[in-house]
């Protein structure tokens, strides 16, 4: 089921592209399938149900981002072990990762059933939305074992260069999710419980597809259910890399909540425009992010193989390919921005305001591609705390400070947007300085 990509020998440029494209498509499809939940419930169950689904997004994002970050630790450890040819450690990391996903998901599911009402109260949702929000959150959290399992299984496949298999599983489960959404809501008359149940069942299918593939593969990442156990030493290595990345994702989610609150304070037109622009800019972001993840995996394997020159070459190629592809997509979106924004809302004011966001965000991506690539490069060597700390301080810290100072003095949409290139520019400069100082391709590879 899917072949391993040879990352430590031969050409790099074509392999990086082959790795990154399915990863970018996976991110885009996840975004589209998530939007399908809102679209179905919004059209057939009313605005209260739609608000209940959308209102839980920050909490779900915080939890999922934590474990997606931890799964990145699995990716790095397995990739490094592949480079070293250490099949025993690969097996230990794979089986530990799968069990961590299941146990972590089970913990969140049990705790969530008790804490869901209090969590929804903290979100300060309207009274008419509250019972629907609690119902949705409880069902969604009940599915956390399979949701997290898919993410960890996907990380395992990506560690050996296979980004196609997670994409195939996502396509199958995503289509099933849309069908089940329509069936539960339109045919059975369910509301938020219908879309939540559809999400859980579709994730069960995607996790099942990848689990079956991992059991059948002849590669060292093969799973034997009887060998599922937590290997403490490997777990420690995974958490050392994964926890900083997970915390970074959680803090990002928190910072985005604060920024969204500032956007919301400017009225309905700005809210609609910002939302429409976000749904366009995210396409370019997933492309950029996919090259950052590619850098992590390629560097991880070549680090394990002791090939520091290929690690550095990987960084240069990932940065170049990320810049070219991200700017190309950004340019196309800007070129057709009026038509694309008009799909979401034809109001001229919404389109004009959405265009402002796109211009600032895509300008910020000139710095963001470097931040993503350099962060991925460092994580490939197992250096996770430094890029996480730089991002938390340089991005989240600057953005929160900006909102509570500059935005209060000049409360406008332009003021909010200015913080994106400023925060990403500062972060990119800091990470570049740290990378030049640490010189990981010399320092860490030499130790092997």
N, C-alpha and C positions, 0 to 999 in steps of 0.2 A: 504494500500500500504506500506508494510514493517513494521515490528514490532519494538517497542522501546526496546533497550537493557537495562536491569537493571544493572547499573554500581555501584549502591550504596549498593547493598546487594549481598551476595554470593561470589563465587570465582572470582578472577581477571585475573589470568594468561591466561586461555583459552579465556576469553572474549576480552582481549587485542589483542591476535593473530587474533581472528575472526574479530575484528575491523580493524586491521592494514593491513591484506593481501589484501582485496579488494581495500583499499586506495593505496597500492603500485602498484597493477595491473592497477589502474586508471591512475597513473602517467606514467607508462611505455607505456600504450596504447596511451595516449596523445602525448608522444614523437614520437611513431611510426606513428600516424596519421599526425602529423606535418611534418614528414619526407616524407610522401606520397605526400604532396603538391610539395615539391622540386623535388621528383623523377619524377612525372608526367610532370611537366613543364620543367624539365631539359631534359627529353627524347624526348618530343614532340614539345617543343616551342623554344628550343635553350638556349645557355648559358646566353644570355642577360636577358631573362625572369627569368632564375634561379637566376641570380645575383640580379634582382629586388626584388624577393621574399625573398631571404636570407639577402639582404642588409637592409631590413626594420625590421628584427628581433630585433635589439637592442631597437628601439623606441617602438615597440609593447610590448616588454618585460618590459620596464620601466612603461608603462601605466597599463598593466595587473597586474604586481607585486604590484603596489600601491593598487589597488582595491581588489586583492586577500588577501593582508594584512588586509584591512578593513573588509573583510568578516570573517577573523579570529576573529575579535572583536565580530561579531555576534555570532559565534560559542561559544565563551567563555560566553557571557551574557546569551544566551539561555540555555547552559549546566548548568550554575550556577542556573538559575531560575527553571530548571527541578529538580535539587537537592533540592531546597527549596520548591518545589511543588507549585510555584507561577504561575499558569496558565495565569493569567491576564498579567503579565510581559512577559511571553513567547509569547503571542499573539501580544503584542505591539512590541516586538523585531523582530518577524517574519515579520509583516506587514511593519515596518519601514525599515528593511533590503531589502525587495523586492522593495520598492519604491526608496530607495537610489540607488540600482543597476540600475533601469530603468532611473532615473533622471541623475545619473552620466554618464551612457552610452550615453544618449541623448546629454548631454553637450559635451562629447568627440567627438561624431559624428558630431555635428554642427561645433564646433571649428576646428575639423580635416579637414573638407571640405575646409576651408579657409587657414589653415596653412600648409596643406600637402606639397605644393610645396617648402615652405621655410624650412620645416623640412628635406625634402629629400636633399635640397642643403647643409644643415649643415652636412649631412652624406658624402658629397664629393664623390658621385657616379659618374662613368664615364658618359659622355654625351649621349652615345647610350643607356644607361640603365635608365637615368633620367625620360623620359616620362612614361616608364613602371612602374618604382618604384612609381611615383606619383599616377598613376592609381590604382595600387594594394593597396597602403596605404589608398586612399580615400574610396575604396569599403570596405576594412577591418574595417576602423573606423566607417563606416556607420552601421556596424553590432555590434558595441560595446554594445548597450542596451541588446541584447540577449546573447552576450558573457559574460558580467558581471552578467546578471541575472542567468545564469547557475551556475556560481561560488558561488553566494550568496545562491542559492537554495541548492546546494550541501553542503554548510556549515551548513545550517539549518538541513538537514537530518543527517549530521554527529554529530551534537550537541546532538542528542538523540540516537546515537549509530548505525544508519543505514548508512553503507558505501556501501551497495549493490545497492541501488536504483540509486545513482549517477553513479555507474559503468555500470549498465544496460543502462541508458540513453546515456552514452558515447559510449558504444559499438554500439548501434543502430545508433547514429549520426555519429560515426567514419566510419562505413561501408558505410553509405549514402554519406559521404564526399568523399571517394575513388571513388565510382560509379559516383558521379556528376563530380568529377575532370576529369575522363576519358571521360564522355559524353561531357562536355563543351569544353574540349581541343581537343580530338580526333575526335568527331563527328561534333561539331559545329565550330571547328577551332578557338576557342578563345585562349588567352594566359594567362597572369597574371589575367585578369579580370575573367577568368573562374575559376581558383583555389580560388580566393578571394570570388567570389560569392558562390562557393561550401562551403567554410568555414562558411560564414554567414548563409546560408540556413541550414546547418547541425547543427549549434549552435542554430538556431531557433527551430529545432526539439528537441534537447536535453533539452533546456529551457522549451519548451512546455510540454514535457513528465513529467518533475519534477513539473511544475506548476499544471498540471492536478492531479498528485499524491498528492500534498499538498492540493488541494481542496477536494480530496476524503478521505484523511486519517481521522481516528477518534481520533488521538492524538492531544495534545494541540498545535502542530505546524501547525494545519490546517489553510489554507488561505481562507478568504472571500474577494473577490475583492472590495466589498463595504466598507471594513474596512481599505483599503490601505491609510495610512497617516503617516506622520513623527511625532513621539512622541519625543519631544525635549530632555527630560531627558534620555530616552533610547538611542537616537542617540548620546548624549554626552558620555554615557558609552561605546558604541560601538567604537566611534572615539578615545577615550582615550586609548583603547587597540589596535585598528586596525591601526591607523595612524603611530605609531612607527614601527609596523611590516611592514607596506606598504613602509615606507621610507627606512627601512632596505633592503627590496627587491629591491627597485629602486637603492640604492647605490651599492648593490651587482652587479646589471646589469652594472652599470657604471664602477665598478672595473674590471669586466670581459671583458669589451670592451678594457680597457687599457692593460690588460694581453694578450688579443687576438692580439692586435696590436704588442706587443713584439714578440709573436709567429710568426706572419706574417712576421716580419722583418728577420726571420731566413731562409726563403726560402720555396719552394713548398713542399719539402719532409717533413719538420717539420710540416707545415700546415696540410698536408694530414694525417700524423701520429697522430697529436694531435686531429684532428677531429674524426678519426677512434676510438681512445682510449676513447674519450669523450662519444661516442655512446655506448660503453660497460660499462664504469664506472657508467653511469647514472642509470643503472639497480640496482646496489648496493645502490646508493644514495637514490633512491625512497623507498627502503625497510627501510633504516635508518630513513628517513624523516617521513615515515608513523607511526613509533613508537613514534616519537616526537609529531606528531599531536594527536596520541592516548593518549599520556600523558596529553596533554592540555585538551582534552574533559573529560577523566576520572577524572582528578583532579578537573576540573570545576564543575562537578556534585557532587562529594564528598565534595568539598569545600562548595557548596550550602547547602548540607545536614549536614554540621558541623562535618564531619568525617575526622579529621586530620590524624589519623593513616592509613586510607585507601589511603589518598593522598600520604603519604610517601611510602607505600607499592607499590602503582602504579608506582612511580618513580623508585624504585629498580627493579621491574619486567620489566618495559619498557627498562631500561638501559641494563639489562641482555639479554632480548630477542633481542634487537636491535644489541648488540655486537655479539651474536652467529649467528644470521641470516645474518647480513651484512658481517661478516668475512667468513661465509660459501660460500656465493655467490661470494665474492671477490676471495676466494681461487680457486673456480671452474673456474672463468674467467681467473685468472693467469695461472692455469694448462693448459688451452686450448687457451692461448692468441695468439699463433702463428696461429692457425687455424682460430680463430675468427677475428683477425686483417686482415688475408688474405682474408676474405670475402669482405672487403672494398677495399683493394689494395694488390696485391701479391708481390709488390716490397720488397725485403729483408730489405732495409734501412728503409722503412716506418714501417715494422713490428718491427724491432729492436728499432726504436725510439718510437713507440707506446707502446712497452713493458716498456720502461723507465717511461713513463707517468703513466702507470697503477701501477707500483711498488710504485712510490712516492704518488700517490693519495690514494691507498689502505692503505699505511702506515699512511697517514694523517687521514684516517677514524677511526683509533684507538683513535684519539682525537675528531673527528667530532661527533661520536655517543654520546659522553658525552655532547658536546655543544648543539646538537639538543635536547637531552632528558631533560637537565636542563633548556633550554630555554622554551620548552613545559611545563615543570613543573611550572615555574614561571608565564607563561602566563595563566595557568589554574586558578591561584589566581587573575588574572587581573593585574599582574605586567608585563607590556609590555615594558616600557621604558628601564629598566635595561638590559634585554637580548639584546634589539636592540642596545643600546649604546655600550655594550661590543662587539657585533659582528661588528658594524661599525668601532670601533676603533681597536679592536684586529684582525679582518680579513681584512676588506677593507683598514684600515689605514696602517697596516703592509705590505700588498701586494703592495699598491701603492708606499710606501716608498722604498720597496725592488726593484721594477721595475725601479724607477728613480735614485737609487743609485747603488746597487749591480749589477743589470743587465747591467747598463751602463759601469761598470768596467769590468765585465766578461760576455759578451753577448753570452750566450749559453743556450740550451734548459734545461740542468740540473740546471743551475742557476735559471731559471724560476720555475721549479718544486720544488726546495728546499723550496720555500716560502709557499707552501701548508701545510706541516706538522708543520712548524714554526708558521705560523699565527693561525692555528687551535689549536695547543698546547697551545699557549699563551691565546687564547680566552677561551678554556675549563678550564684552570687553574683559570682565572679571574672569570668566571661564577660560578665555584665551590666554590670559596672563598666567593663570594657575597651570594650564596645560604646558605652556612653554617652560615654566619653572620646574614642574614635576618630571617632564620628559619621560612619560611612561613606557614608550616603545624601547627605550634604552635601559631604564632603571629596573622595570619589572621583568622583562624578558631575560635579562642577564642573570637573574636569580634562579632561573629554572635549571 
